[in-house]
């Protein structure tokens, strides 16, 4: 899965950077809105909701996403809600890691959690990018995540021996996770001068480390969610490469953190 995401990133990265750099704020917000609602569709498909149950997706994810994107500001309790959703997602990861796929909540509860995950977190891509100095900051975050994924993959592949959470993601190793964090910090320090020179070395080191941790946590959260839902991929929008959530899972948590930490 990680190898697939890396291949996709190498192809999509130039187009994504162009969109981030040159798109007017309204256009970028529209793109994020379309992506968010497609991700909500993937949540509904993964959790096998009946027609009437799609109301849960709309209430838990669609309305918060729409309200945030239309206002251009985070919800009044947005940071608190994001922390709660993140915490519950991590509980799901631990449950699957210890007890396997049958230990997590399923059905409507899983759908509500997934919808909140998408509806609360996805709008922060637009909030972060459209704020003052948002373009270089979101590019910094994006490249740190890419470095995390790349280093985790290559170091885990060649040196990995200790499985991280085999019931959640069989191929992830502790060595790869540590390598990913090292790659995140190195990338942040290298990119600081050109993208965020106003950040101190200590600040960019701490931010990079946190982004690296949250990127890998997002990947584990997506894997755990799919295990409980009983699906291999989150969707089919990228033929042979999975769904939108498969491609963005490592970005959503870092986007929120970066929004609140970088001014």
The 8 nearest C-alpha neighbors of each residue, nearest first, counted from 0:
[[1, 3, 2, 4, 240, 245, 5, 170],
 [0, 2, 4, 3, 5, 152, 148, 149],
 [1, 3, 5, 0, 4, 6, 152, 149],
 [4, 2, 0, 6, 1, 5, 7, 240],
 [3, 5, 1, 7, 6, 2, 8, 246],
 [4, 6, 8, 2, 7, 3, 1, 9],
 [7, 5, 3, 9, 8, 4, 2, 10],
 [6, 8, 4, 10, 5, 9, 11, 3],
 [9, 7, 5, 11, 12, 10, 6, 4],
 [8, 10, 6, 7, 12, 11, 5, 13],
 [9, 11, 7, 8, 12, 6, 13, 14],
 [12, 10, 8, 14, 13, 9, 7, 15],
 [11, 13, 15, 8, 14, 9, 10, 16],
 [14, 12, 16, 15, 11, 17, 10, 9],
 [15, 13, 17, 11, 16, 12, 18, 10],
 [16, 14, 12, 18, 17, 13, 11, 19],
 [15, 17, 19, 13, 18, 14, 20, 12],
 [18, 16, 14, 20, 15, 19, 21, 13],
 [19, 17, 15, 22, 16, 20, 21, 14],
 [20, 18, 16, 17, 21, 22, 15, 134],
 [21, 19, 17, 18, 16, 134, 22, 135],
 [20, 22, 18, 17, 19, 23, 16, 24],
 [21, 23, 18, 27, 26, 19, 20, 24],
 [24, 22, 26, 25, 27, 21, 28, 20],
 [25, 23, 27, 26, 129, 28, 22, 125],
 [26, 24, 28, 27, 23, 29, 22, 30],
 [27, 25, 29, 23, 28, 24, 22, 30],
 [26, 28, 30, 24, 29, 25, 22, 23],
 [29, 27, 31, 25, 125, 26, 30, 24],
 [28, 30, 32, 26, 27, 31, 25, 33],
 [29, 31, 27, 33, 32, 28, 34, 26],
 [30, 32, 34, 28, 29, 33, 35, 27],
 [33, 31, 29, 35, 30, 34, 28, 36],
 [34, 32, 30, 36, 31, 35, 37, 29],
 [33, 35, 31, 37, 32, 36, 38, 30],
 [36, 34, 38, 32, 37, 33, 121, 31],
 [35, 37, 39, 33, 38, 34, 32, 40],
 [36, 38, 40, 34, 39, 35, 33, 41],
 [37, 39, 41, 35, 40, 36, 34, 243],
 [40, 38, 36, 42, 41, 37, 114, 35],
 [39, 41, 37, 43, 38, 42, 44, 36],
 [40, 42, 38, 44, 39, 43, 234, 45],
 [43, 41, 39, 45, 40, 44, 113, 46],
 [42, 44, 40, 46, 41, 45, 48, 47],
 [43, 45, 41, 47, 42, 46, 40, 48],
 [46, 44, 42, 43, 47, 228, 41, 233],
 [45, 47, 43, 44, 228, 48, 110, 106],
 [48, 46, 44, 45, 43, 49, 106, 228],
 [49, 47, 52, 46, 43, 50, 53, 44],
 [50, 48, 52, 51, 47, 53, 43, 46],
 [49, 51, 52, 53, 48, 54, 47, 43],
 [52, 50, 53, 49, 54, 48, 55, 56],
 [51, 53, 54, 49, 50, 55, 48, 56],
 [54, 52, 56, 55, 51, 50, 57, 48],
 [53, 55, 57, 52, 56, 51, 58, 50],
 [56, 54, 53, 58, 57, 52, 59, 111],
 [55, 57, 53, 59, 54, 114, 60, 58],
 [56, 58, 61, 54, 55, 60, 59, 62],
 [57, 59, 55, 56, 62, 60, 61, 54],
 [60, 58, 115, 56, 114, 57, 111, 55],
 [61, 59, 118, 114, 115, 57, 56, 63],
 [60, 62, 57, 64, 63, 118, 58, 65],
 [61, 63, 65, 64, 58, 60, 66, 57],
 [64, 62, 66, 65, 60, 61, 118, 67],
 [65, 63, 118, 61, 67, 62, 66, 122],
 [66, 64, 62, 68, 67, 63, 69, 61],
 [65, 67, 63, 69, 64, 68, 62, 70],
 [68, 66, 64, 70, 65, 69, 73, 72],
 [67, 69, 71, 65, 70, 66, 122, 64],
 [68, 70, 66, 67, 71, 65, 72, 64],
 [71, 69, 67, 72, 68, 66, 73, 65],
 [70, 72, 68, 69, 67, 126, 73, 125],
 [73, 71, 70, 67, 74, 126, 68, 69],
 [72, 74, 77, 67, 75, 71, 126, 123],
 [73, 75, 77, 76, 67, 72, 66, 63],
 [76, 74, 77, 73, 78, 72, 79, 80],
 [77, 75, 79, 74, 78, 80, 73, 81],
 [78, 76, 74, 80, 79, 75, 73, 81],
 [77, 79, 81, 80, 76, 82, 73, 74],
 [80, 78, 82, 76, 81, 77, 83, 84],
 [79, 81, 83, 77, 82, 78, 84, 76],
 [80, 82, 84, 78, 83, 79, 85, 77],
 [81, 83, 85, 79, 80, 84, 86, 78],
 [84, 82, 86, 80, 81, 85, 87, 79],
 [83, 85, 81, 87, 86, 82, 80, 88],
 [86, 84, 88, 82, 83, 87, 81, 89],
 [85, 87, 83, 89, 88, 84, 82, 90],
 [88, 86, 90, 84, 89, 85, 83, 91],
 [89, 87, 91, 85, 90, 86, 220, 84],
 [88, 90, 92, 86, 91, 87, 85, 93],
 [89, 91, 87, 93, 88, 92, 94, 86],
 [90, 92, 88, 94, 89, 93, 103, 95],
 [91, 93, 89, 95, 223, 90, 94, 220],
 [94, 92, 96, 90, 91, 95, 97, 89],
 [95, 93, 91, 97, 96, 92, 98, 102],
 [94, 96, 99, 100, 98, 92, 97, 93],
 [95, 97, 93, 166, 94, 167, 164, 99],
 [98, 96, 94, 95, 99, 93, 166, 102],
 [97, 99, 95, 102, 94, 96, 100, 101],
 [100, 98, 95, 101, 102, 166, 96, 97],
 [99, 101, 227, 226, 95, 102, 103, 98],
 [102, 100, 99, 103, 227, 98, 95, 104],
 [101, 103, 98, 100, 99, 94, 95, 104],
 [104, 102, 101, 91, 94, 227, 95, 100],
 [105, 103, 109, 108, 102, 106, 227, 91],
 [104, 106, 109, 108, 103, 107, 227, 228],
 [107, 105, 109, 108, 46, 110, 104, 48],
 [106, 108, 110, 109, 111, 105, 48, 52],
 [109, 107, 111, 110, 106, 105, 104, 112],
 [108, 110, 105, 112, 106, 107, 111, 104],
 [109, 111, 107, 113, 108, 112, 46, 114],
 [112, 110, 114, 108, 113, 109, 59, 115],
 [113, 111, 109, 115, 110, 114, 116, 108],
 [114, 112, 116, 110, 115, 111, 42, 109],
 [113, 115, 60, 111, 117, 116, 56, 112],
 [116, 114, 60, 118, 112, 59, 117, 113],
 [117, 115, 113, 114, 119, 118, 120, 112],
 [116, 118, 114, 120, 115, 121, 119, 60],
 [119, 117, 60, 64, 115, 63, 114, 116],
 [118, 120, 115, 117, 116, 64, 121, 63],
 [119, 121, 117, 122, 123, 251, 118, 116],
 [120, 122, 123, 117, 35, 124, 118, 119],
 [123, 121, 124, 125, 120, 64, 68, 126],
 [124, 122, 126, 125, 121, 127, 120, 255],
 [123, 125, 122, 127, 126, 121, 254, 128],
 [126, 124, 128, 123, 28, 127, 122, 129],
 [127, 125, 123, 129, 124, 128, 130, 71],
 [126, 128, 258, 124, 125, 133, 130, 129],
 [127, 129, 133, 134, 125, 126, 130, 137],
 [130, 128, 126, 127, 133, 24, 125, 131],
 [129, 131, 133, 127, 128, 126, 132, 134],
 [132, 130, 133, 129, 262, 134, 128, 127],
 [133, 131, 134, 135, 130, 136, 128, 262],
 [132, 134, 128, 130, 136, 131, 127, 129],
 [133, 135, 128, 136, 137, 132, 20, 138],
 [136, 134, 138, 194, 137, 133, 139, 132],
 [137, 135, 139, 133, 138, 134, 140, 132],
 [136, 138, 140, 139, 134, 135, 128, 133],
 [139, 137, 141, 135, 136, 140, 142, 134],
 [140, 138, 136, 142, 137, 141, 135, 143],
 [141, 139, 137, 143, 138, 142, 144, 136],
 [140, 142, 138, 144, 139, 143, 137, 145],
 [141, 143, 145, 139, 144, 140, 146, 138],
 [144, 142, 146, 183, 140, 145, 141, 186],
 [145, 143, 147, 141, 142, 146, 214, 148],
 [144, 146, 142, 148, 147, 143, 149, 141],
 [147, 145, 143, 149, 144, 148, 182, 183],
 [148, 146, 179, 144, 183, 145, 182, 150],
 [147, 149, 151, 145, 146, 150, 152, 144],
 [148, 150, 146, 152, 151, 147, 145, 153],
 [151, 149, 179, 153, 152, 147, 178, 182],
 [152, 150, 179, 175, 148, 178, 176, 149],
 [151, 153, 149, 155, 150, 154, 156, 148],
 [152, 154, 156, 150, 155, 151, 157, 149],
 [155, 153, 175, 157, 156, 151, 158, 152],
 [175, 156, 154, 159, 152, 158, 153, 151],
 [155, 157, 153, 154, 159, 152, 158, 175],
 [156, 158, 154, 155, 159, 153, 152, 175],
 [157, 159, 155, 154, 156, 160, 174, 175],
 [160, 158, 155, 174, 172, 156, 157, 161],
 [159, 161, 162, 158, 172, 174, 173, 155],
 [162, 160, 172, 173, 159, 163, 174, 171],
 [163, 161, 172, 165, 164, 171, 173, 160],
 [162, 164, 172, 173, 171, 165, 161, 168],
 [165, 163, 167, 166, 96, 162, 168, 169],
 [166, 164, 169, 168, 167, 162, 163, 170],
 [167, 165, 96, 164, 99, 168, 169, 95],
 [166, 168, 223, 165, 96, 164, 222, 95],
 [167, 169, 165, 170, 171, 166, 164, 222],
 [170, 168, 165, 171, 166, 167, 164, 162],
 [169, 171, 168, 172, 165, 162, 163, 155],
 [172, 170, 163, 169, 168, 162, 175, 155],
 [173, 171, 162, 163, 175, 161, 174, 159],
 [172, 174, 163, 176, 175, 161, 162, 177],
 [173, 175, 159, 177, 172, 176, 155, 178],
 [155, 174, 176, 151, 178, 172, 154, 173],
 [175, 177, 173, 179, 178, 174, 151, 172],
 [178, 176, 180, 174, 179, 175, 173, 181],
 [179, 177, 175, 181, 151, 176, 180, 150],
 [178, 180, 151, 147, 150, 182, 176, 177],
 [181, 179, 183, 177, 211, 182, 178, 208],
 [180, 182, 178, 184, 179, 183, 185, 177],
 [181, 183, 179, 185, 180, 147, 184, 146],
 [182, 184, 147, 180, 143, 186, 181, 207],
 [185, 183, 207, 187, 181, 186, 182, 204],
 [184, 186, 182, 188, 187, 183, 189, 181],
 [187, 185, 189, 183, 184, 188, 143, 182],
 [186, 188, 184, 190, 185, 189, 207, 191],
 [187, 189, 185, 191, 186, 190, 184, 203],
 [188, 190, 186, 187, 191, 185, 192, 193],
 [189, 191, 187, 188, 192, 193, 194, 186],
 [192, 190, 195, 188, 194, 196, 193, 189],
 [193, 191, 196, 190, 194, 195, 189, 188],
 [192, 194, 191, 190, 195, 196, 189, 135],
 [195, 193, 135, 191, 192, 190, 196, 139],
 [194, 196, 191, 197, 198, 192, 193, 136],
 [197, 195, 192, 198, 191, 194, 193, 199],
 [196, 198, 195, 199, 191, 192, 194, 200],
 [199, 197, 196, 195, 202, 203, 200, 191],
 [198, 200, 202, 201, 203, 197, 196, 204],
 [199, 201, 203, 202, 204, 198, 188, 191],
 [200, 202, 204, 199, 203, 205, 198, 206],
 [203, 201, 199, 205, 204, 200, 198, 206],
 [202, 204, 206, 200, 205, 201, 207, 198],
 [205, 203, 201, 207, 202, 206, 184, 200],
 [206, 204, 208, 202, 207, 203, 209, 201],
 [205, 207, 203, 209, 208, 204, 210, 202],
 [208, 206, 184, 210, 204, 209, 183, 205],
 [207, 209, 211, 205, 206, 210, 184, 180],
 [210, 208, 212, 206, 211, 207, 213, 205],
 [211, 209, 207, 253, 213, 212, 208, 214],
 [212, 210, 208, 214, 180, 209, 183, 213],
 [211, 213, 209, 215, 210, 214, 216, 208],
 [212, 214, 216, 210, 215, 211, 252, 253],
 [215, 213, 249, 211, 217, 216, 212, 210],
 [214, 216, 218, 217, 213, 212, 249, 219],
 [215, 217, 213, 219, 218, 214, 220, 212],
 [218, 216, 249, 220, 214, 248, 215, 219],
 [217, 219, 215, 249, 221, 248, 216, 220],
 [218, 220, 222, 216, 217, 221, 223, 215],
 [221, 219, 217, 223, 218, 222, 92, 88],
 [220, 222, 224, 218, 219, 223, 248, 217],
 [223, 221, 219, 225, 220, 224, 167, 226],
 [224, 222, 226, 220, 167, 92, 225, 221],
 [223, 225, 221, 227, 222, 226, 220, 228],
 [224, 226, 228, 222, 230, 223, 227, 229],
 [227, 225, 223, 229, 100, 228, 224, 222],
 [226, 228, 100, 224, 229, 225, 103, 223],
 [229, 227, 225, 226, 46, 230, 45, 224],
 [228, 230, 226, 227, 225, 231, 100, 45],
 [231, 229, 225, 228, 232, 226, 45, 233],
 [232, 230, 225, 233, 229, 226, 241, 234],
 [233, 231, 241, 234, 230, 242, 245, 225],
 [232, 234, 242, 244, 245, 41, 241, 45],
 [242, 235, 233, 241, 232, 41, 236, 243],
 [234, 236, 242, 241, 237, 238, 233, 232],
 [235, 237, 242, 238, 234, 243, 241, 240],
 [236, 238, 240, 235, 241, 242, 239, 243],
 [239, 237, 240, 235, 236, 241, 242, 234],
 [238, 240, 241, 237, 235, 3, 236, 242],
 [241, 239, 237, 238, 3, 242, 4, 235],
 [242, 240, 232, 235, 234, 237, 239, 245],
 [234, 241, 243, 233, 235, 236, 245, 244],
 [242, 244, 246, 245, 247, 38, 236, 234],
 [245, 243, 247, 246, 248, 242, 233, 38],
 [246, 244, 242, 243, 247, 248, 233, 241],
 [245, 247, 243, 244, 248, 4, 242, 249],
 [246, 248, 244, 250, 249, 245, 243, 251],
 [249, 247, 217, 244, 218, 250, 245, 251],
 [248, 250, 214, 217, 218, 247, 251, 215],
 [251, 249, 247, 248, 253, 252, 214, 254],
 [250, 252, 254, 253, 120, 248, 249, 121],
 [251, 253, 254, 255, 213, 250, 217, 256],
 [254, 252, 256, 210, 255, 250, 251, 213],
 [255, 253, 257, 251, 252, 256, 124, 123],
 [256, 254, 258, 257, 253, 252, 123, 259],
 [255, 257, 253, 259, 258, 254, 260, 252],
 [258, 256, 260, 254, 255, 259, 261, 253],
 [259, 257, 255, 127, 256, 260, 261, 254],
 [258, 260, 256, 257, 261, 255, 262, 78],
 [261, 259, 257, 258, 256, 262, 206, 255],
 [262, 260, 257, 258, 259, 136, 198, 256],
 [261, 260, 259, 258, 132, 131, 133, 130]]
